[in-house]
Each structure stands twice: as C-alpha cells, then as structure tokens.
Amino acid sequence: KDPTKRIVFVFHCEFSSERAPSLLRYMRSEDRNIHASNYPALHYPELYLLEGGYKALFEHST
C-alpha cells in the first residue's frame, strides 16, 4: 500500500437525497465496525457526498 496515494469515494445519485447518503452512512458504519478496537482509525477516511446529486452537477456545469 502506497501511503502517498489516497482512496476517495464520492457517493451520488440523481439528487443525493436518499440513496447516496444511505450508502455513505452504511459504508462509514461498516468501516467503523471493522476498526472498532482502534477508534478512530478508518480504512476509508475520505467519503464524500455530491451535493445536489448528478442533477445539480450537470445543471451547474452547463
């Protein structure tokens, strides 16, 4: 594992109001459970939610 490289997850769905936030919370929860004995360590510390979903991204970028 290269310590200079970062793994970043960006969760999104159409509006980022239900599915993406739910999946992000699930992934964070599982990561916390795996590292429960070594809190606050995380395997994936960088989880992001695309605000407004891909709908807002495309509206903003056009």
N, C-alpha and C positions, 0 to 999 in steps of 0.2 A: 504494500500500500504506500503510495507516494504522499507524504504529508503536505506537499505543496499544492496538491490538487484538492478541490472541493467538490462534493456531490451536492447539488442543489435540486430540489423538487419544486416545481411550480404547478399548483393544482388549479384547474379551471374547468368550467362547463359553460353553458350559454350565458348565464347571468352570475355565476359564482355565488348563488344564494342558498343552495341546499346540498346538491351532490358533492361538489368540490370541497366545501367546508367540512362536510361529514367525513369524507375520505381523509382529509388532512388531520382532523381530530383522531380518527381511528389509527392512522399511521403514527402520530405522536404518542398515543396511548400505548401502542404495541412497543414502540421504541423505549418508552419509559419502563414498561413491564420487563423487557429484556435486560435493562440496566438498573433494575430496582435496587440491587445491592451496592450500586456505585453511583448513586444520585449525586449530582445532576448530569452525569455522563450520558451522551446520546450518540448513536451511530450516525444519525442524520440530523444534525443540529439546525440545518437551514431548510425549513419548509415554508413556502410562500403561497399565498392565495392571490390570484389575479383579480384585482378589484373590478367589479362590474362584469367579469367574465369575458369571454372572447367577443361577445356582442359589443361591449364598451371599447375593447381594444380596436376592433375594426372600425367602429364609428369615429374613434379618436385619430386613427392613422390615415383616414381618407380625407 
